[in-house]
């Protein structure tokens, strides 16, 4: 075998490995963008708030006996809301900074 045939076989093998890697690693769906992540985060905060409200209602009706569980769910809900509010403020501030940039 000559060096040329070994090189061509190595090149073909390299192309095969790259094609397989791209097929495995390539996303089959649209990229998961910032808007999708924000939407998911807001939905998670809303579900935490609904869960906290449901647990508080169940505790008031006597259906839930674990006060610590109710308080923890309310704290999780509150922290999620505060974080969402802070992220919104940062995004709004960044938007204003970009809009005020000279062109």
Secondary structure, 3 states (H helix, E strand, C coil): CCHHHHHHHHHHHHHHHHHHHHHHHCCCCCCCCHHHHHHHHHHHHHHHHHHHHHHHHHHHHCCCCCHHHHHHHHHHHHHHHHHHHHHHHHHHHHHHHHHCCCC
